[in-house]
Amino acid sequence: MKLASNIAGALLGLLFLVFGLNFFLNFLPMPPDPSPAEAPHKLFMTALIPTGYFAFIKVLEIIGALLVAIPKTRNFGLLLLGPIIVNILAFHIFLLKGAALFQPPIVPVIILLAGFLLWSGRAKFAALAN
């Protein structure tokens, strides 16, 4: 179980580290979005990116990725990444109307990895409820 948790933590950390750093370094080319400029998801991103809010989220992703990859700090990393994961899911469900949720299947993989890590560390999180 410990080995599976370490592998899941490393994979989740790697995913968030790559996508967080990509915002700043642009090493993964993004294909052009053919949807109109008035599409809800484009309006949402138009509000986040120029204000610096999206950069702040990406910094939290990088920090959370590093913390999740290290077993001793994994739970704190999950606390940082949890709201980000919920917002990624909400973005895909509400703004994209479920489109691109499974193409590529990165979002479900992130949810499964985070869910497994939360489940495997549930004893430590249970102490927060008291």
Contact map, one row per residue, 1 for C-alpha under 8 A:
1111100000000000000000000000000000000000000000000000000000000000000000000000000000000000000000000000000000000000000000010000000000
1111110000000000000000000000000000000000000000000000000000000000000000000000000000000000000000000000000000000000000000000000000000
1111111000000000000000000000000000000000000000000000000000000000000000000000000000000000000000000000000000000000000000000000000000
1111111100000000000000000000000000000000000000000000000000000000000000000000000000000000000000000000000000000000000000000000000000
1111111110000000000000000000000000000000000000000000000000000000000000000000000000000000000000000000000000000000000110010000000000
0111111111000000000000000000000000000000000000000000000000000000000010100000000000000000000000000000000000000000000000000000000000
0011111111100000000000000000000000000000000000000000000000000000000000000000000000000000000000000000000000000000000000000000000000
0001111111110000000000000000000000000000000000000000000000000000000000000000000000000000000000000000000000000000110110000000000000
0000111111111000000000000000000000000000000000000000000000000000000111100100000000000000000000000000000000000000100010000000000000
0000011111111100000000000000000000000000000000000000000000000000000111000000000000000000000000000000000000000000000000000000000000
0000001111111110000000000000000000000000000000000000000000000000000010000000000000000000000000000000000000000000100000000000000000
0000000111111111000000000000000000000000000000000000000000000000100110000000000000000000000000000000000000000100110000000000000000
0000000011111111100000000000000000000000000000000000000000000001111110000000000000000000000000000000000000000000000000000000000000
0000000001111111110000000000000000000000000000000000000000000000100010000000000000000000000000000000000000000000000000000000000000
0000000000111111111000000000000000000000000000000000000000000000100000000000000000000000000000000000000000000100000000000000000000
0000000000011111111100000000000000000000000000000000000000001101100000000000000000000000000000000000000000000000000000000000000000
0000000000001111111110000000000000000000000000000000000000001100110000000000000000000000000000000000000000000000000000000000000000
0000000000000111111111000000000000000000000000000000000000000000000000000000000000000000000000000000000000000000000000000000000000
0000000000000011111111100000000000000000000000000000000000000000000000000000000000000000000000000000000000000000000000000000000000
0000000000000001111111110000000000000000000000000000000001101100000000000000000000000000000000000000000000000000000000000000000000
0000000000000000111111111100000000000000000000000000000001000100000000000000000000000000000000000000000000000000000000000000000000
0000000000000000011111111111000000000000000000000000000000000000000000000000000000000000000000000000000000000000000000000000000000
0000000000000000001111111100000000000000000000000000001001000000000000000000000000000000000000000000000000000000000000000000000000
0000000000000000000111111100000000000000000000000000000000000000000000000000000000000000000000000000000000000000000000000000000000
0000000000000000000011111110000000000000000000000000000000000000000000000000000000000000000000000000000000000000000000000000000000
0000000000000000000011111111100000000000000000000000000000000000000000000000000000000000000000000000000000000000000000000000000000
0000000000000000000001001111100000000000000000000000000000000000000000000000000000000000000000000000000000000000000000000000000000
0000000000000000000001000111110000000000000000000000000000000000000000000000000000000000000000000000000000000000000000000000000000
0000000000000000000000000111111000000000000000000000000000000000000000000000000000000000000000000000000000000000000000000000000000
0000000000000000000000000001111100000000000000000000000000000000000000000000000000000000000000000000000000000000000000000000000000
0000000000000000000000000000111110000000000000000000000000000000000000000000000000000000000000000000000000000000000000000000000000
0000000000000000000000000000011111000000000000000000000000000000000000000000000000000000000000000000000000000000000000000000000000
0000000000000000000000000000001111100000000000000000000000000000000000000000000000000000000000000000000000000000000000000000000000
0000000000000000000000000000000111110000000000000000000000000000000000000000000000000000000000000000000000000000000000000000000000
0000000000000000000000000000000011111010000000000000000000000000000000000000000000000000000000000000000000000000000000000000000000
0000000000000000000000000000000001111110000000000000000000000000000000000000000000000000000000000000000000000000000000000000000000
0000000000000000000000000000000000111110011000000000000000000000000000000000000000000000000000000000000000000000000000000000000000
0000000000000000000000000000000000011111011000000000000000000000000000000000000000000000000000000000000000000000000000000000000000
0000000000000000000000000000000000111111111000000000000000000000000000000000000000000000000000000000000000000000000000000000000000
0000000000000000000000000000000000000111111100000000000000000000000000000000000000000000000000110000000000000000000000000000000000
0000000000000000000000000000000000000011111110000000000000000000000000000000000000000000001000110000000000000000000000000000000000
0000000000000000000000000000000000001111111111000000000000000000000000000000000000000000000000000000000000000000000000000000000000
0000000000000000000000000000000000001111111111100000000000000000000000000000000000000000000000000000000000000000000000000000000000
0000000000000000000000000000000000000001111111110000000000000000000000000000000000000000000000000000000000000000000000000000000000
0000000000000000000000000000000000000000111111111000000000000000000000000000000000000000000000000000000000000000000000000000000000
0000000000000000000000000000000000000000011111111100000000000000000000000000000000000000000000000000000000000000000000000000000000
0000000000000000000000000000000000000000001111111110000000000000000000000000000000000000000000000000000000000000000000000000000000
0000000000000000000000000000000000000000000111111111110000000000000000000000000000000000000000000000000000000000000000000000000000
0000000000000000000000000000000000000000000011111111111000000000000000000000000000000000000000000000000000000000000000000000000000
0000000000000000000000000000000000000000000001111111100000000000000000000000000000000000000000000000000000000000000000000000000000
0000000000000000000000000000000000000000000000111111110000000000000000000000000000000000000000000000000000000000000000000000000000
0000000000000000000000000000000000000000000000011111111100000000000000000000000000000000000000000000000000000000000000000000000000
0000000000000000000000000000000000000000000000011111111110000000000000000000000000000000000000000000000000000000000000000000000000
0000000000000000000000000000000000000000000000011011111111000000000000000000000000000000000000000000000000000000000000000000000000
0000000000000000000000100000000000000000000000001001111111100000000000000000000000000000000000000000000000000000000000000000000000
0000000000000000000000000000000000000000000000000001111111110000000000000000000000000000000000000000000000000000000000000000000000
0000000000000000000000000000000000000000000000000000111111111000000000000000000000010000000000000000000000000000000000000000000000
0000000000000000000110100000000000000000000000000000011111111100000000000000000000000000000000000000000000000000000000000000000000
0000000000000000000100000000000000000000000000000000001111111110000000000000000000000000000000000000000000000000000000000000000000
0000000000000000000000000000000000000000000000000000000111111111000000000000000110000000000000000000000000000000000000000000000000
0000000000000001100100000000000000000000000000000000000011111111100000000000000110010000000000000000000000000000000000000000000000
0000000000000001100110000000000000000000000000000000000001111111110000000000000000000000000000000000000000000000000000000000000000
0000000000000000000000000000000000000000000000000000000000111111111000000000100000000000000000000000000000000000000000000000000000
0000000000001001000000000000000000000000000000000000000000011111111100000001110110000000000000000000000000000000000000000000000000
0000000000011111100000000000000000000000000000000000000000001111111110000000100010000000000000000000000000000000000000000000000000
0000000000001000100000000000000000000000000000000000000000000111111111000000100000000000000000000000000000000000000000000000000000
0000000000001000000000000000000000000000000000000000000000000011111111101101100000000000000000000000000000000000000000000000000000
0000000011011000000000000000000000000000000000000000000000000001111111101111110000000000000000000000000000000000000000000000000000
0000010011111100000000000000000000000000000000000000000000000000111111101100000000000000000000000000000000000000000000000000000000
0000000011000000000000000000000000000000000000000000000000000000011111111100000000000000000000000000000000000000000000000000000000
0000010010000000000000000000000000000000000000000000000000000000001111111100000000000000000000000000000000000000000000000000000000
0000000000000000000000000000000000000000000000000000000000000000000001111110000000000000000000000000000000000000000000000000000000
0000000000000000000000000000000000000000000000000000000000000000001111111111100000000000000000000000000000000000000000000000000000
0000000010000000000000000000000000000000000000000000000000000000001111111111110000000000000000000000000000000000000000000000000000
0000000000000000000000000000000000000000000000000000000000000000000100011111111000000000000000000000000000000000000001001000100000
0000000000000000000000000000000000000000000000000000000000000001001100001111111100000000000000000000000000000000000000000000000000
0000000000000000000000000000000000000000000000000000000000000011111100001111111110000000000000000000000000000000000000000000000000
0000000000000000000000000000000000000000000000000000000000000001000100000111111111000000000000000000000000000000010001000000000000
0000000000000000000000000000000000000000000000000000000000000000000000000011111111100000000000000000000000000000000000000000000000
0000000000000000000000000000000000000000000000000000000000011001000000000001111111110000000000000000000000000000000000000000000000
0000000000000000000000000000000000000000000000000000000000011001100000000000111111111000000000000000000000000000000000000000000000
0000000000000000000000000000000000000000000000000000000000000000000000000000011111111100000000000000000000000000010000000000000000
0000000000000000000000000000000000000000000000000000000000000000000000000000001111111110000000000000000000000000000000000000000000
0000000000000000000000000000000000000000000000000000000010001000000000000000000111111111000000000000000000000000000000000000000000
0000000000000000000000000000000000000000000000000000000000000000000000000000000011111111100000000000000000000110000000000000000000
0000000000000000000000000000000000000000000000000000000000000000000000000000000001111111110000000000000000000000000000000000000000
0000000000000000000000000000000000000000000000000000000000000000000000000000000000111111111000000000000000000000000000000000000000
0000000000000000000000000000000000000000000000000000000000000000000000000000000000011111111100000000000000100000000000000000000000
0000000000000000000000000000000000000000000000000000000000000000000000000000000000001111111110000000000000100000000000000000000000
0000000000000000000000000000000000000000000000000000000000000000000000000000000000000111111111100000000000000000000000000000000000
0000000000000000000000000000000000000000100000000000000000000000000000000000000000000011111111110000000000000000000000000000000000
0000000000000000000000000000000000000000000000000000000000000000000000000000000000000001111111111111100000000000000000000000000000
0000000000000000000000000000000000000000000000000000000000000000000000000000000000000000111111111110100000000000000000000000000000
0000000000000000000000000000000000000000000000000000000000000000000000000000000000000000011111111100000000000000000000000000000000
0000000000000000000000000000000000000001100000000000000000000000000000000000000000000000011111111100000000000000000000000000000000
0000000000000000000000000000000000000001100000000000000000000000000000000000000000000000001111111111000000000000000000000000000000
0000000000000000000000000000000000000000000000000000000000000000000000000000000000000000000111111110000000000000000000000000000000
0000000000000000000000000000000000000000000000000000000000000000000000000000000000000000000111111111100000000000000000000000000000
0000000000000000000000000000000000000000000000000000000000000000000000000000000000000000000110011111110000000000000000000000000000
0000000000000000000000000000000000000000000000000000000000000000000000000000000000000000000100010111111100000000000000000000000000
0000000000000000000000000000000000000000000000000000000000000000000000000000000000000000000110000111111111110000000000000000000000
0000000000000000000000000000000000000000000000000000000000000000000000000000000000000000000000000011111111110000000000000000000000
0000000000000000000000000000000000000000000000000000000000000000000000000000000000000000000000000001111111000000000000000000000000
0000000000000000000000000000000000000000000000000000000000000000000000000000000000000000000000000001111111000000000000000000000000
0000000000000000000000000000000000000000000000000000000000000000000000000000000000000000000000000000111111111000000000000000000000
0000000000000000000000000000000000000000000000000000000000000000000000000000000000000000000000000000111111111100000000000000000000
0000000000000000000000000000000000000000000000000000000000000000000000000000000000000001100000000000110011111110000000000000000000
0000000000000000000000000000000000000000000000000000000000000000000000000000000000000000000000000000110011111111000000000000000000
0000000000000000000000000000000000000000000000000000000000000000000000000000000000000000000000000000000011111111100000000000000000
0000000000010010000000000000000000000000000000000000000000000000000000000000000000001000000000000000000001111111110000000000000000
0000000000000000000000000000000000000000000000000000000000000000000000000000000000001000000000000000000000111111111000000000000000
0000000000000000000000000000000000000000000000000000000000000000000000000000000000000000000000000000000000011111111100000000000000
0000000110110000000000000000000000000000000000000000000000000000000000000000000000000000000000000000000000001111111110000000000000
0000000100010000000000000000000000000000000000000000000000000000000000000000010001000000000000000000000000000111111111000000000000
0000000000000000000000000000000000000000000000000000000000000000000000000000000000000000000000000000000000000011111111100000000000
0000100100000000000000000000000000000000000000000000000000000000000000000000000000000000000000000000000000000001111111110000000000
0000100110000000000000000000000000000000000000000000000000000000000000000000000000000000000000000000000000000000111111111000000000
0000000000000000000000000000000000000000000000000000000000000000000000000010010000000000000000000000000000000000011111111100100000
0000000000000000000000000000000000000000000000000000000000000000000000000000000000000000000000000000000000000000001111111100000000
1000100000000000000000000000000000000000000000000000000000000000000000000000000000000000000000000000000000000000000111111110000000
0000000000000000000000000000000000000000000000000000000000000000000000000010000000000000000000000000000000000000000011111111100000
0000000000000000000000000000000000000000000000000000000000000000000000000000000000000000000000000000000000000000000001111111110000
0000000000000000000000000000000000000000000000000000000000000000000000000000000000000000000000000000000000000000000000011111111000
0000000000000000000000000000000000000000000000000000000000000000000000000000000000000000000000000000000000000000000000001111111100
0000000000000000000000000000000000000000000000000000000000000000000000000010000000000000000000000000000000000000000001001111111110
0000000000000000000000000000000000000000000000000000000000000000000000000000000000000000000000000000000000000000000000000111111111
0000000000000000000000000000000000000000000000000000000000000000000000000000000000000000000000000000000000000000000000000011111111
0000000000000000000000000000000000000000000000000000000000000000000000000000000000000000000000000000000000000000000000000001111111
0000000000000000000000000000000000000000000000000000000000000000000000000000000000000000000000000000000000000000000000000000111111
0000000000000000000000000000000000000000000000000000000000000000000000000000000000000000000000000000000000000000000000000000011111
